[in-house]
Amino acid sequence: KSQSPAGGQTIPQDGVVAIYATDDEEEKITVEVPDFSNLSINETKRYAKSEGVNIRISGNSGSGVVSYDQSIAPGETVEYGTVVTVYFKSYENVGDTT
């Protein structure tokens, strides 16, 4: 009957998807959004998977980057499989104040 994330959304390789055979809202699985602050991209991917959310990476990528913001606040309750955008920046660039 429904799924989370919704059809057409991009998720990372090995991401999570919840498939529901009924429209019963009470049966939907929810999870708490973790705090992704100051994690590397790989740490964020592992943490997201273990907590039942998907991530979309925004900003710098590669080595020397850490997460500094996310689209859904830590502690918010969301449906299992929800996509959270996590923003990354380089900590190697002294002039980076974002």
Rosetta blueprint (number, residue, H / E / L):
1 K L
2 S E
3 Q E
4 S E
5 P L
6 A L
7 G L
8 G L
9 Q L
10 T L
11 I L
12 P L
13 Q L
14 D L
15 G L
16 V L
17 V L
18 A E
19 I E
20 Y E
21 A L
22 T L
23 D L
24 D L
25 E H
26 E H
27 E H
28 K L
29 I L
30 T E
31 V E
32 E E
33 V L
34 P L
35 D L
36 F L
37 S L
38 N L
39 L L
40 S L
41 I H
42 N H
43 E H
44 T H
45 K H
46 R H
47 Y H
48 A H
49 K H
50 S H
51 E H
52 G L
53 V L
54 N E
55 I E
56 R E
57 I E
58 S E
59 G E
60 N L
61 S L
62 G L
63 S L
64 G L
65 V E
66 V E
67 S E
68 Y E
69 D E
70 Q E
71 S L
72 I L
73 A L
74 P L
75 G L
76 E L
77 T E
78 V E
79 E E
80 Y L
81 G L
82 T L
83 V E
84 V E
85 T E
86 V E
87 Y E
88 F E
89 K E
90 S E
91 Y L
92 E L
93 N L
94 V L
95 G L
96 D L
97 T L
98 T L
